[in-house]
Amino acid sequence: MFGGRSGAPGAAGRAFVDLDGYVEPVYAQSDARVKVVEVASHRDLRALTDMAYRGNVLVLDFSRFADGDAAKKDMSRRLREAAKDVGGAFTEASDRLMVLSPGGLGIDKCKITYRE
């Protein structure tokens, strides 16, 4: 498929590639996880910020809070600050769902549309 084993280019300009010496890259293991959390009260904020500072991705469900709830707004502001502190990103995916990512991991918010 890649030409002969001689290492010289074949008829179509292709050369043999020897993969015997190829070593797969080794990735460092991380303790970071994707944490899906149902937020029950303002008291959960400390645990959430601790998880953020440890480098975890947080998917936060705020369905127990009303849309205009002051506690929800305050928690959102503080989580946004925590994301800024760790060099990460924070977004409100919907009225009830928020995502916080650690440094080096951005968040792309997009809408998928189908055309028929």
N, C-alpha and C positions, 0 to 999 in steps of 0.2 A: 504494500500500500504506500509506503514512504520511499520506495526505491530499494536498491540493493543494500546489503549490510556493509558495503565498503566505505560508507560515509561520503561518497562522492554523489553529487546530484544525479538523479535519475533522468529519464527521458523527458519528463515534464518539468524539470527544474526542482524536483523534490529530493530531499535527503533523508536518510535513515536517522531516527532519533532514538538513542539508547536510553531507556528509562530504568536500567538496572541500578544506577547510582542515585535515583530520585528518592528523596526523603520527604515525607509529608510534613508540613509545618505543624509544630506543636503549639497549641494555644494555652495560655496560662488559665488555670481554673480560677474561678471567682466565687466568692460567697454571695455575690449580688443575685437577687431574684426578682421576678415580677410578682409584686404583691397586689392582690385584688382585695380591697378592704371596704367593708360596709361601715361607713362612719355613723356612729350612733349619737355622739354628743361632742360638745366643745372639749371635754376632758380627753378625747382621743388625740388631740393635736400634738401633745408631747411625744406619744408613741409614733405618730406619723412622721414628725420631723426627725426623730431618731432613725427611723427606717430610711429616710431620704439621705441623711448624712452618712449612712453606711453604704450608699451607692446603689440602692434598690430602685427599681422602676415601680411607681405606685399608680394603680388604677383605683380611683376613689369613687365610691357610690354614695351620693348624698341624697338618696331618695327619701330618707326620713325627715328631711328638712323642707320647709316651705320655700317657695321661690324667692321671696323677699326677706327671708330670715336674716337678722343681723348677725347671728352666730355663724351662719354659713358664709356670709360676706367677709367676716373677720378671719375665719379659718382660710378662706381662699386667698386673702391678702397675705397672711402669714406663710402659707405654703408657697406662694409666689416668691416671697422673700427668701425662703429656704432654698428654693430652686436657684435663685440668683446667687446665694452664698456658695452653693456647691458647683456653680458653673453649668447648671442644667437648664431644663426647660419646663414650663408649666403651661397647660392649656385647659380650658373648659370645653370638653368635647360636646357637651349638651347641658341642659339645665340641671341635670342630676349627676353627670359623670365628668370627673376631672382626672387629668393625667400629669404626673410629675416624673421627670426623667433625670438621671444623674449627669454629671459633666461628660461631654463627649458623645452624648446620645441625644440627637434632636428629635423633635416631634413634628411630623407633617400631618396637618389636618386637611383632609380632602373629601370631596363628595364624589361618589361614583354614580354616573348617569348612564342609562342605556338608551341607545337609539334603535328604533325598529325600522 
